[in-house]
Amino acid sequence: MSEGTDIKTGVKRLNYMDLARGIGMILVLMVHSDFSGERMSAFTTSFYMSVFFILSGMLSRIRKEAEGASSPGALIRKKAGALLVPYAWFSAILLIEEIVRLLCGTVEKKVFFPDLIDVLLFNAGGALWFLPALFFGEVIFFLLLSVFRRSAKDSSGEATSGEGEKGSRPCLFVLPVTFIAAAAAVLLFNRFGRETLIGTRLLPGDGAGVLLPYALSVLFLLVSRNLLSAFFLAAGYFAAGAVDRLTERGAYPHGGGDGEADGNGNRSGRRSARSRLIAAGSGIVLLLLTIPVSLKNGAIDFNRLYFGNPLLFLISSMTGTFGLILLCKGICPAYGKPLFRPLLFFGRNSLIILCTHLNFYLLYAGILGAWQIDRFVTRAKSYVFLFNILLITLLLEVPVIFLIKRYAPFLTGKKNTGQKGGNPGAGGRPEAAKAPSEGISGSIRRENLTMRFLSAIGIIFIVAGHLNLNAFDAGGLFPYYSFHVYIFLFIAGYFYRGRGKEKPSSFLCRKAEKLLLPYFLWNLFYGIFSTVMNAQGITAGGKLSFFNLFAAPFLGGHQFMFNFPAWFVPALFLTEMAYALGETCLGFLIAPLFRRKAADGTGKKEASGSGTEERITTVIDYLMLVFTLALGILTVFLAIGGHVWGYYRDIGRILIMLPGISFGRIYRRKLERYRRDGILFHVIFSAAVLLIQLVIRHFCAGLAFSTVWVTSFANGPVIPFLTVITGIAFWLEVAVLMEKAFEYVKRIREEEDEHTPGVHFAAGALRGILEGVLTTGRHSFSVMTHHIFVLFLINSLIFFLFLKTGFCPGFDRGKYMTDLNYVAPFAGEQFTKWIDLFFCLAVPSGAAAVFTAFKKRGKGETYVG
């Protein structure tokens, strides 16, 4: 039997079973797409669900689950965690969607309440019904198996194992018992229950009077389906030994594997080519026999227990299922690297695919993608269209599988151990475990306070700009919109690791995890919230759609409005990827020239030394600065001429943002070393920047411009980048001074005996303010994403008080309903803006700080300034 080892868990995998599950999931996708055709649908539906039940029964026999459990209760609890927990989580997600649609008026009550009953009675929509069907089927089967074993033990005086030993025959009674019970239940349901099930669900009106009959008919359906699943589980359980004897020549009585290695490394019982040929040939024969039987019977519906001719269904389900299993067992290699890696991957993650392909609209997205391809490939056959659906859907499932397994394993009933590298004792990476020297305190991370303060300054300017509060622009000398977005680009370039320090694929994954993953999760939340608010008459943004969830963020970022300031996040991701790509291309072109030149004089060994690599990096950095700045100036020039619009604007946004990355990169590598700590340096530097800015302000009209829309350039293509440099330089100096002040007051607080109580109090107050600013800088992502939502909550509270008590007589209800940037003047216009600024900064950053504190406490991390 072919095996593999799961690196993360150390559990042996049965490759042929994973392969069969992977093919089974493809059959499920084909059936649910409704594009497989009448004949193909008849063939696939004849065994596309029974294969999963029978594989589960075989796996129970192979793992000896019934024999290894201390009691039937322990086994049931284990199965409940593996099956009912995922059902509960994904059903909850499904219910949340239904509730949102109910509030928005897109779903009627007569549809919602039957759906609610289905969820509560383990009959949820999509493919979720399979999980409780498998669970209750296993419960019925294991209980019957336990009862018959107990009776056999009482009669013979010794326990029976059900594995073929003496006295095990009474356990075989489980198979006919489950068959008779399932056949009777299915026949009774088709005779008496199906009309009630369909009729009560389709009654007009709210349907409140038929909810109880509908619930009873659903229970009838569940009992019948669970008994049928118990029969297929029993069939797989008792057929496992026969399958092994057919293909393994009796070498493994329980399908335990490929044999144990002896002292010479040889394996006993290794499968021969003949046994594999027998297995594959038997599988092909059984699948060929399935075709005429299934075509004669037609398509079936396992969920609703519509089987056409029950006898033909029984034959086709058994021949199709065991044909697929034997074929997979024959073609799956016993040793070495397994073939069909994609199918094995999807088979091992079949539970996630089963729960998400319909409920997460991934199959729907696959169909839409196939339609788009079909517009260009007009002569494609129907099977090409179906192939495109399957390919796109499975590709979309890959990131979903990754995200759920890494960040939300509880959705599948598994626990997150908190070790990214897996369990070291089970073949995982040992780096995940704590080093002994770390002790209880865990790891220590050093924090760049200057960049934290600069990040806080940037996010304060962004929030103040949205509130139209110009208190920080130095009398109009440094308008926010002339540089504030570039502060974050400068910081990103400052911390950019550069060529050779990180693989491009690792950089891509790290940035996607840090930027895109939280952005898209919050985008989904605000998409739902925006849909609800639109239904209440509040103009908030577009509708919840696949385009607005995944495409619009890269095109404009204003799709749901409650999080429109976060347009910068996907734009920053694309800008960093573009910069990394450009740097990599320059490295391929320039690095060989320098290494060849160094090799001519020093030899090949020294050609790639640190000195040569440093020179290569320096040249690339300066070239990237020149190229990005030239592209940015050209883009601004074209924008002034009206040539940057539509999709060109999306490209232009990235091009004008690229120089910000270069500015940060050059500053850290070449300019930061020239900074001095003396007061004279700070005075001269600040005065020089102010003088340059005064000259620019005197000779130019308006300095502000729109980075997101690539518009409002009033002073030619060069001045915008000059104001970016002066603005960042001035406020970087302020950030440095804030860092020095923070360290100074921190030192005063530590020197309790050397200062008066008044000095300590003032130092403590100033330190508290600076700590708050630091917290804002540490959580600028949260502030950027949520401050408009916080402003809306403040306005909603004022609106409520306005309706109930007449508070804030100047409240404009029309602006509240249509303008999310509206500032309700409840305490004077300017004072109100200061209050809104405080809460828009404090609420998101405070909530993020609390969440981060719990997260770091679990990891044992701490910051050192």
Secondary structure, 3 states (H helix, E strand, C coil): CCEEECCCCCCEEEHHHHHHHHHHHHHHHHHHHCCCCHHHHHHHHCCCCHHHHHHHHHHHHHHCHHHHCCCHHHHHHHHHHHHHHHHHHHHHHHHHHHHHHHHHCCCCHHHHHHHHHHHHCCCCCCCCCHHHHHHHHHHHHHHHHHHHHHHHHHHHCCCCCCCCCCCCHHHHHHHHHHHHHHHHHHHHHHHHHHHHHHHHHCCCCCCHHHHHHHHHHHHHHHHHHHHHHHHHHHHHHHHHHHHHHHHHCCCCCCCCCCCCECCCCCECCCCCHHHHHHHHHHHHHHHHHHHHHHHHHCCCECCCCECCCHHHHHHHHHHHHHHHHHHHHHHCCCCCCCCCHHHHHHHHCHHHHHHHCCCCCHHHHHHHHHHHHHHHCCCCCHHHHHHHHHHHHHHHHHHHHHHHHHHCHHHHCCCCCCCCCCCHHHCCCHHHCCCHHHCCCCCEEECCHHHHHHHHHHHHHHHHHHCCCCCCCCCCCCCHHHCHHHHHHHHHHHCCCCCCCCCHHHHHHHHHHHHHHHHHHHHHHHHHHHHHHHHCCCCCCCCCCHHHHHHHHHHCCCCCCCCHHHHHHHHHHHHHHHHHHHHHHHHHHHHHHHHHHHHHHHCHHHHCCHHHHHHHHHHHHHHHHHHHHHHHHHHHHHHHCCCCCCHHHHHHHHHHHHHHHHHHHHHHHHHHHHCCCCHHHHHHHHHHHHHHHHHHHHHCCCCCCECCCCECCCCCCCHHHHHHHHHHHHHHHHHHHHHHHHHHHHHHHHCHHHCCHHHHHHHHHHHHHHHHHHHHHHCHHHHHHHHHHHHHHHHHHHHHHHHHHCCCCCCCHHHHHHCCCCCCCCCCHHHHHHHHHHHHHHHHHHHHHHHHHHHHHHHCCEEEC
